[in-house]
Amino acid sequence: SEVTRSIELTARWAYRSKKEFNLLKRDNSRLLFGIVQGGIYPDLRRRSAEKTIEIGFDGYAIGGLSVGEEGRLRNEIVGSIENILPKDMVRYLMGVGDLPGILDAVSLGIDLFDCTLPTRLGRNGTAFTSRGRLVVRNAQFKDDTTPLDQSCRCYTCSNFSRSYLRHLFNTEEILGPALLSLHNVYFYVKFMKEIREVIKQKSFERFKKEFNNNYNQKEEN
């Protein structure tokens, strides 16, 4: 199949990359990650993981997900290689940034994420809050003098109201996207710090359940 041919090509590229990396490596400050592919097929994911591990990398990334598939399927794919990837090396899930999705992935042993979601949505007027997403352009916030998130201590929430932020977006003032992006990045950094802390306290699953119970994944109207 095309996916099978693709993972074989990925493995060949990975081998060449590792060989070249070893030739150029000057010190131990640079790390090289291997990418596990395989589409939505658990058997091909496992084959790709085994080939990548055989080459040997400093960490392992899972690519080709968060491209429109359901969260349930994404979790199934990540779970299919959970016991194959080395437990003593960083596991990186590429492109995943929705908050419930991050929590699910952490449950499956993922350590690292990257995503444009905080700034991409921030530029378009959507803020992340502890209760869910909030679209500041909406008319309901016209006279709302409260901050984006009552529990947030970022620069935006400490100095500007929802109504003022709505005004900035509706008048196409560039300060609006900047302030929402700043808030969203702050919110994500705080969220990840909380995850690290509850893992240390061995209370991650309780944190995850409480967050999901309070978080509305749909945008406020």
NORLIN-V904465 format. One line per field, one symbol per residue. psi: psi as a letter, one per 40 degrees, with the letter a starting at -180 (. if undefined). A space follows every 10 residues. Layout:
psi->???
//
This chain:
psi->iddddddddd dddddddddd dddehdaeeh ihiihhaebf hddddddddd dddddhieih ihieiffeii dddddddddd ededhheeih hhhhehehdd dddddddeeh diiiiedddd dddeehihie eaihhedide edfheiidhd eifidddeei idddddddde efhddddddd dddddddddd dddddddddd effddddddd dddehheiii .
//
